[in-house]
Amino acid sequence: MGFGQRRWHRFKRNRRGYWSLLIFGFFFVLSLCAELVSNDVPLLVSHEGRLYFPLLNSYPETTFGGEFETEADYLDPYLLEKLTAPGSWLLFPVNRHSFNSINLDLTVPVPSPPTRTNLLGTDDRGRDVLARLLYGFRLSILFGLALTLVGTVVGVVAGGIQGFLGGRTDLFFQRFIEIWGAMPELYLLIIFASIFKPSILLLLVLLSLFSWMGLSDYVRAEFLKGRNMEYVKAARALGVSGVTIMVRHLLPNGMTPVITFLPFRMSASILALTSLDFLGLGVPPSTPSLGELLAQGKANIDAWWLSLSTFIVLVGTLVLLIFIGEALRETFDPRKK
């Protein structure tokens, strides 16, 4: 059995972490297919012997016997009557709402409570909460993965250079990190949010400027310890370049703290995005976001379904990631066999 297989079996023995990984993976894959699960357009339409795929193409209403050349509204009763007539049928997703579709048939003020049409109710604009949770969960996970990847790469490179070169290079980097870490991150975000148009890319760039510092310290310590090992001195004596020593010899041995901290860093990234969206400094207003739903719940205290459903999704995600991180930490712990 290989070394990687032994670690995988050790990870599987941690039942809490293993099942957390399966549950998190299931919901993440489900969110990646959000358009197939929650959408206001059918997956497939059969009309007059022809098949149409509204999820991939836009069709005018006249295609299905309507009167207007505008894009078909498949929730319109007039059009639904034609598409459910003999000889025609359509296949809707499980939830007939997208993240930006508004329920115009509500008989109560918005935000409206859960009903059979909107299983988790609607927000203050009449949009389906379940759909916005599903799409917002996907956005949070993808943003957390991207921010974790960028911060990890920059942190590993910076920490590796510090630890391997040492001396004045290490001293200069440490002083720079102390100064850069003292910068008021929230104030910078407020300033840039007032200057530039809010976007996911802008948030990713701004948060990446600070997210690498926590990891670089651990990588620096591993490289400082490893550069004085006998095999590193032997490689230097044989004329192996410094980059090769760092990549092939020191980096694999220094990856243990990097891997074990990945779930914790990802949970911190998701929490950062949610906090900024809650404060109105995150994604554009129309973008589905967990933080935006929490802000709506705060503004509408009586609409308990907004805060409760978002709280369950957010806390559940963070708890699953923490359990996965604890299992990884035990798996890579050299003191445990």
Kinemage of the C-alpha trace (Angstrom):
@kinemage 1
@onewidth
@group {chain A} dominant
@subgroup {mainchain}
@vectorlist {calphas} color= white
{ca met a 1} P 0.000 0.000 0.000
{ca gly a 2} L 1.390 3.391 -1.035
{ca phe a 3} L 1.952 6.322 1.263
{ca gly a 4} L -0.998 8.235 -0.199
{ca gln a 5} L -3.310 5.245 0.193
{ca arg a 6} L -2.314 4.850 3.843
{ca arg a 7} L -3.181 8.487 4.491
{ca trp a 8} L -6.523 8.081 2.707
{ca his a 9} L -7.389 5.051 4.857
{ca arg a 10} L -6.357 6.998 7.927
{ca phe a 11} L -8.639 9.839 6.851
{ca lys a 12} L -11.545 7.439 6.286
{ca arg a 13} L -11.144 6.075 9.810
{ca asn a 14} L -12.134 9.516 11.056
{ca arg a 15} L -15.851 8.975 10.475
{ca arg a 16} L -16.867 12.531 11.277
{ca gly a 17} L -14.432 14.056 8.802
{ca tyr a 18} L -15.137 11.426 6.133
{ca trp a 19} L -18.914 11.879 6.235
{ca ser a 20} L -18.492 15.649 6.364
{ca leu a 21} L -16.471 15.442 3.153
{ca leu a 22} L -19.182 13.336 1.474
{ca ile a 23} L -21.988 15.658 2.570
{ca phe a 24} L -20.074 18.778 1.570
{ca gly a 25} L -19.158 17.234 -1.793
{ca phe a 26} L -22.788 16.285 -2.469
{ca phe a 27} L -24.122 19.786 -1.837
{ca phe a 28} L -21.265 21.378 -3.768
{ca val a 29} L -21.948 19.214 -6.838
{ca leu a 30} L -25.664 19.959 -6.442
{ca ser a 31} L -24.934 23.696 -6.423
{ca leu a 32} L -22.797 23.354 -9.555
{ca cys a 33} L -25.933 22.006 -11.260
{ca ala a 34} L -28.119 24.789 -9.831
{ca glu a 35} L -29.549 25.675 -13.257
{ca leu a 36} L -30.822 22.100 -13.568
{ca val a 37} L -32.329 22.071 -10.072
{ca ser a 38} L -33.796 25.566 -9.686
{ca asn a 39} L -34.755 27.598 -12.727
{ca asp a 40} L -37.714 29.469 -14.185
{ca val a 41} L -37.232 27.980 -17.666
{ca pro a 42} L -37.937 24.352 -18.584
{ca leu a 43} L -35.186 21.860 -19.190
{ca leu a 44} L -36.979 20.459 -22.237
{ca val a 45} L -40.022 21.489 -24.281
{ca ser a 46} L -41.854 19.395 -26.874
{ca his a 47} L -44.145 21.374 -29.164
{ca glu a 48} L -45.701 20.259 -32.445
{ca gly a 49} L -43.328 17.323 -32.705
{ca arg a 50} L -40.148 19.336 -32.178
{ca leu a 51} L -37.871 19.469 -29.138
{ca tyr a 52} L -36.595 22.730 -27.663
{ca phe a 53} L -33.959 23.359 -25.015
{ca pro a 54} L -34.773 26.708 -23.339
{ca leu a 55} L -31.908 26.245 -20.885
{ca leu a 56} L -29.419 26.494 -23.741
{ca asn a 57} L -31.239 28.755 -26.200
{ca ser a 58} L -33.679 31.653 -25.992
{ca tyr a 59} L -36.918 31.284 -27.945
{ca pro a 60} L -39.506 33.989 -28.711
{ca glu a 61} L -43.059 33.491 -27.570
{ca thr a 62} L -44.238 33.089 -31.169
{ca thr a 63} L -42.295 29.822 -31.402
{ca phe a 64} L -44.878 28.206 -29.146
{ca gly a 65} L -47.971 29.917 -30.568
{ca gly a 66} L -47.757 33.172 -28.633
{ca glu a 67} L -48.327 36.684 -29.919
{ca phe a 68} L -45.096 38.544 -29.038
{ca glu a 69} L -41.579 38.362 -30.425
{ca thr a 70} L -40.089 38.808 -26.946
{ca glu a 71} L -38.445 35.954 -25.044
{ca ala a 72} L -40.951 33.408 -23.826
{ca asp a 73} L -42.083 33.555 -20.206
{ca tyr a 74} L -42.670 29.908 -19.366
{ca leu a 75} L -44.489 30.749 -16.124
{ca asp a 76} L -47.101 32.816 -17.966
{ca pro a 77} L -50.495 31.019 -17.699
{ca tyr a 78} L -51.318 31.861 -21.328
{ca leu a 79} L -48.123 30.236 -22.611
{ca leu a 80} L -48.350 27.341 -20.158
{ca glu a 81} L -51.804 26.518 -21.512
{ca lys a 82} L -50.388 26.181 -25.016
{ca leu a 83} L -47.380 24.128 -23.881
{ca thr a 84} L -49.524 21.686 -21.889
{ca ala a 85} L -52.121 21.212 -24.650
{ca pro a 86} L -52.431 17.780 -26.295
{ca gly a 87} L -49.339 17.083 -28.353
{ca ser a 88} L -47.109 19.376 -26.281
{ca trp a 89} L -45.330 18.944 -22.946
{ca leu a 90} L -42.502 20.503 -20.955
{ca leu a 91} L -40.119 19.388 -18.222
{ca phe a 92} L -39.417 21.873 -15.423
{ca pro a 93} L -36.657 21.658 -12.779
{ca val a 94} L -37.582 20.607 -9.244
{ca asn a 95} L -37.839 24.257 -8.139
{ca arg a 96} L -39.482 26.526 -10.720
{ca his a 97} L -37.613 29.650 -9.693
{ca ser a 98} L -34.263 31.173 -10.582
{ca phe a 99} L -32.272 33.432 -8.278
{ca asn a 100} L -33.601 36.597 -9.977
{ca ser a 101} L -37.155 35.544 -10.899
{ca ile a 102} L -39.920 37.422 -9.084
{ca asn a 103} L -43.175 35.803 -8.050
{ca leu a 104} L -45.820 38.204 -9.389
{ca asp a 105} L -48.749 36.113 -8.115
{ca leu a 106} L -48.200 36.760 -4.416
{ca thr a 107} L -51.293 37.699 -2.418
{ca val a 108} L -49.384 38.859 0.679
{ca pro a 109} L -46.750 41.586 1.126
{ca val a 110} L -43.108 40.713 0.593
{ca pro a 111} L -41.131 39.136 2.120
{ca ser a 112} L -43.768 36.396 2.013
{ca pro a 113} L -43.695 33.273 4.241
{ca pro a 114} L -43.037 29.732 2.941
{ca thr a 115} L -45.727 28.238 0.714
{ca arg a 116} L -46.015 25.308 -1.679
{ca thr a 117} L -44.879 27.615 -4.485
{ca asn a 118} L -41.954 29.117 -2.570
{ca leu a 119} L -40.799 26.427 -0.160
{ca leu a 120} L -38.607 28.794 1.874
{ca gly a 121} L -40.609 31.949 1.199
{ca thr a 122} L -39.514 35.028 -0.722
{ca asp a 123} L -37.237 37.960 0.039
{ca asp a 124} L -38.168 41.631 0.124
{ca arg a 125} L -38.360 41.747 -3.686
{ca gly a 126} L -40.467 38.624 -4.170
{ca arg a 127} L -37.547 36.391 -5.219
{ca asp a 128} L -37.453 32.757 -4.165
{ca val a 129} L -35.252 32.230 -1.074
{ca leu a 130} L -34.472 28.579 -1.877
{ca ala a 131} L -33.123 29.505 -5.313
{ca arg a 132} L -31.035 32.362 -3.930
{ca leu a 133} L -29.639 30.088 -1.216
{ca leu a 134} L -28.628 27.475 -3.777
{ca tyr a 135} L -26.981 29.969 -6.127
{ca gly a 136} L -25.481 31.928 -3.223
{ca phe a 137} L -23.991 28.757 -1.754
{ca arg a 138} L -22.298 28.022 -5.078
{ca leu a 139} L -20.908 31.537 -5.286
{ca ser a 140} L -19.554 31.353 -1.735
{ca ile a 141} L -17.842 27.994 -2.273
{ca leu a 142} L -16.284 28.975 -5.607
{ca phe a 143} L -15.104 32.285 -4.167
{ca gly a 144} L -13.673 30.494 -1.129
{ca leu a 145} L -11.846 28.014 -3.357
{ca ala a 146} L -10.408 30.777 -5.553
{ca leu a 147} L -9.291 32.927 -2.610
{ca thr a 148} L -7.808 29.901 -0.846
{ca leu a 149} L -5.915 28.851 -3.975
{ca val a 150} L -4.488 32.325 -4.618
{ca gly a 151} L -3.572 32.902 -0.965
{ca thr a 152} L -1.984 29.458 -0.687
{ca val a 153} L 0.174 29.866 -3.807
{ca val a 154} L 1.388 33.329 -2.794
{ca gly a 155} L 1.937 32.252 0.820
{ca val a 156} L 3.925 29.156 -0.175
{ca val a 157} L 6.116 31.135 -2.582
{ca ala a 158} L 6.746 33.970 -0.105
{ca gly a 159} L 7.365 31.651 2.845
{ca gly a 160} L 9.593 29.366 0.801
{ca ile a 161} L 11.804 32.227 -0.381
{ca gln a 162} L 12.107 33.574 3.158
{ca gly a 163} L 12.975 30.241 4.701
{ca phe a 164} L 15.370 29.048 2.023
{ca leu a 165} L 17.350 32.243 1.538
{ca gly a 166} L 17.232 33.484 5.135
{ca gly a 167} L 19.520 36.321 6.178
{ca arg a 168} L 18.680 39.789 4.954
{ca thr a 169} L 15.995 38.488 2.609
{ca asp a 170} L 14.141 36.884 5.508
{ca leu a 171} L 14.590 39.991 7.647
{ca phe a 172} L 13.286 42.289 4.911
{ca phe a 173} L 10.247 40.084 4.260
{ca gln a 174} L 9.416 39.896 7.965
{ca arg a 175} L 9.495 43.675 8.342
{ca phe a 176} L 7.344 44.025 5.199
{ca ile a 177} L 4.795 41.533 6.550
{ca glu a 178} L 4.615 43.406 9.847
{ca ile a 179} L 3.932 46.695 8.061
{ca trp a 180} L 1.528 45.191 5.513
{ca gly a 181} L -0.361 43.260 8.202
{ca ala a 182} L -0.946 46.487 10.122
{ca met a 183} L -2.822 48.027 7.175
{ca pro a 184} L -6.554 48.590 7.944
{ca glu a 185} L -8.059 46.017 5.575
{ca leu a 186} L -11.687 47.037 6.146
{ca tyr a 187} L -10.949 50.714 5.492
{ca leu a 188} L -9.159 49.834 2.274
{ca leu a 189} L -12.158 47.792 1.143
{ca ile a 190} L -14.488 50.705 1.904
{ca ile a 191} L -12.269 53.083 -0.081
{ca phe a 192} L -11.983 50.802 -3.104
{ca ala a 193} L -15.710 49.969 -2.968
{ca ser a 194} L -16.479 53.691 -3.262
{ca ile a 195} L -14.065 54.154 -6.179
{ca phe a 196} L -14.611 51.025 -8.274
{ca lys a 197} L -17.753 49.174 -9.261
{ca pro a 198} L -18.298 46.199 -6.907
{ca ser a 199} L -17.438 42.850 -8.477
{ca ile a 200} L -16.268 39.368 -7.537
{ca leu a 201} L -12.897 39.942 -9.226
{ca leu a 202} L -12.280 43.144 -7.259
{ca leu a 203} L -13.062 41.387 -3.972
{ca leu a 204} L -10.812 38.476 -4.902
{ca val a 205} L -7.888 40.794 -5.677
{ca leu a 206} L -8.313 42.897 -2.538
{ca leu a 207} L -8.686 39.956 -0.150
{ca ser a 208} L -5.803 38.111 -1.825
{ca leu a 209} L -3.499 40.973 -0.889
{ca phe a 210} L -3.867 40.003 2.776
{ca ser a 211} L -4.855 36.317 2.758
{ca trp a 212} L -1.346 34.940 2.116
{ca met a 213} L 0.397 36.219 5.248
{ca gly a 214} L -0.983 33.688 7.722
{ca leu a 215} L 0.260 30.708 5.728
{ca ser a 216} L 3.672 32.095 4.819
{ca asp a 217} L 4.825 31.900 8.446
{ca tyr a 218} L 4.289 28.136 8.607
{ca val a 219} L 5.985 27.515 5.246
{ca arg a 220} L 8.886 29.760 6.276
{ca ala a 221} L 9.397 27.736 9.460
{ca glu a 222} L 9.394 24.442 7.538
{ca phe a 223} L 11.934 25.736 5.009
{ca leu a 224} L 14.153 27.195 7.744
{ca lys a 225} L 14.193 23.805 9.413
{ca gly a 226} L 14.721 21.833 6.216
{ca arg a 227} L 17.472 23.893 4.601
{ca asn a 228} L 20.001 22.679 7.191
{ca met a 229} L 19.201 18.996 6.667
{ca glu a 230} L 21.906 16.703 5.335
{ca tyr a 231} L 20.109 15.865 2.090
{ca val a 232} L 19.786 19.573 1.265
{ca lys a 233} L 23.499 20.146 1.929
{ca ala a 234} L 24.305 17.147 -0.254
{ca ala a 235} L 22.152 18.485 -3.085
{ca arg a 236} L 23.908 21.831 -2.878
{ca ala a 237} L 27.299 20.126 -2.963
{ca leu a 238} L 26.244 18.300 -6.122
{ca gly a 239} L 25.429 21.601 -7.800
{ca val a 240} L 21.639 21.350 -7.729
{ca ser a 241} L 20.020 24.756 -8.231
{ca gly a 242} L 18.201 26.484 -5.402
{ca val a 243} L 14.848 26.405 -7.214
{ca thr a 244} L 15.133 22.645 -7.730
{ca ile a 245} L 15.957 22.093 -4.073
{ca met a 246} L 12.990 24.189 -3.006
{ca val a 247} L 10.500 22.485 -5.335
{ca arg a 248} L 11.663 18.861 -5.208
{ca his a 249} L 13.075 18.500 -1.702
{ca leu a 250} L 11.820 21.161 0.691
{ca leu a 251} L 8.313 21.829 -0.640
{ca pro a 252} L 6.948 18.230 -0.319
{ca asn a 253} L 8.104 18.092 3.294
{ca gly a 254} L 6.605 21.502 4.021
{ca met a 255} L 3.162 20.780 2.531
{ca thr a 256} L 1.722 19.239 5.703
{ca pro a 257} L 0.694 22.567 7.311
{ca val a 258} L -0.484 23.833 3.926
{ca ile a 259} L -2.871 20.916 3.354
{ca thr a 260} L -4.166 20.747 6.912
{ca phe a 261} L -4.993 24.450 6.942
{ca leu a 262} L -6.844 24.473 3.590
{ca pro a 263} L -10.376 23.786 4.954
{ca phe a 264} L -9.908 26.350 7.730
{ca arg a 265} L -8.681 28.954 5.251
{ca met a 266} L -11.612 28.202 2.962
{ca ser a 267} L -14.112 28.635 5.805
{ca ala a 268} L -12.469 31.970 6.660
{ca ser a 269} L -12.775 33.058 3.006
{ca ile a 270} L -16.487 32.191 2.917
{ca leu a 271} L -17.040 34.047 6.174
{ca ala a 272} L -15.162 37.091 4.825
{ca leu a 273} L -17.332 37.226 1.698
{ca thr a 274} L -20.515 36.827 3.758
{ca ser a 275} L -19.464 39.579 6.152
{ca leu a 276} L -18.657 42.012 3.349
{ca asp a 277} L -21.963 41.270 1.602
{ca phe a 278} L -23.779 41.801 4.901
{ca leu a 279} L -22.145 45.234 5.195
{ca gly a 280} L -22.941 46.093 1.567
{ca leu a 281} L -19.282 46.045 0.483
{ca gly a 282} L -19.341 42.773 -1.418
{ca val a 283} L -20.892 41.616 -4.672
{ca pro a 284} L -23.332 43.712 -6.746
{ca pro a 285} L -26.857 43.933 -5.294
{ca ser a 286} L -28.543 41.581 -7.782
{ca thr a 287} L -26.024 38.783 -7.198
{ca pro a 288} L -27.303 35.933 -4.972
{ca ser a 289} L -25.366 35.997 -1.723
{ca leu a 290} L -25.667 34.558 1.763
{ca gly a 291} L -24.593 37.851 3.304
{ca glu a 292} L -27.256 39.756 1.377
{ca leu a 293} L -29.940 37.370 2.679
{ca leu a 294} L -28.679 37.853 6.228
{ca ala a 295} L -28.897 41.624 5.758
{ca gln a 296} L -32.484 41.228 4.558
{ca gly a 297} L -33.247 39.106 7.618
{ca lys a 298} L -31.845 41.845 9.840
{ca ala a 299} L -33.946 44.473 8.080
{ca asn a 300} L -37.071 42.278 8.284
{ca ile a 301} L -37.090 40.774 11.771
{ca asp a 302} L -40.573 39.293 11.319
{ca ala a 303} L -39.435 37.332 8.245
{ca trp a 304} L -37.812 34.558 10.274
{ca trp a 305} L -37.421 32.315 7.219
{ca leu a 306} L -34.782 34.640 5.760
{ca ser a 307} L -32.426 34.572 8.739
{ca leu a 308} L -33.072 30.970 9.804
{ca ser a 309} L -32.540 29.310 6.422
{ca thr a 310} L -29.413 31.362 5.655
{ca phe a 311} L -28.035 30.755 9.150
{ca ile a 312} L -28.478 26.973 8.767
{ca val a 313} L -26.738 26.942 5.363
{ca leu a 314} L -23.838 29.140 6.493
{ca val a 315} L -23.218 27.443 9.846
{ca gly a 316} L -23.651 23.986 8.329
{ca thr a 317} L -21.064 24.766 5.642
{ca leu a 318} L -18.536 26.111 8.143
{ca val a 319} L -19.045 23.153 10.511
{ca leu a 320} L -18.504 20.644 7.689
{ca leu a 321} L -15.298 22.398 6.627
{ca ile a 322} L -14.017 22.465 10.211
{ca phe a 323} L -14.666 18.734 10.621
{ca ile a 324} L -12.826 18.059 7.338
{ca gly a 325} L -9.911 20.212 8.504
{ca glu a 326} L -9.687 18.387 11.842
{ca ala a 327} L -9.643 15.031 10.029
{ca leu a 328} L -6.877 16.237 7.709
{ca arg a 329} L -4.849 17.506 10.640
{ca glu a 330} L -5.048 14.115 12.352
{ca thr a 331} L -4.268 12.335 9.063
{ca phe a 332} L -1.063 14.298 8.459
{ca asp a 333} L 0.013 14.312 12.114
{ca pro a 334} L 3.360 12.395 12.179
{ca arg a 335} L 2.851 11.496 15.832
{ca lys a 336} L -0.218 9.377 15.036
{ca lys a 337} L 0.115 6.067 13.276
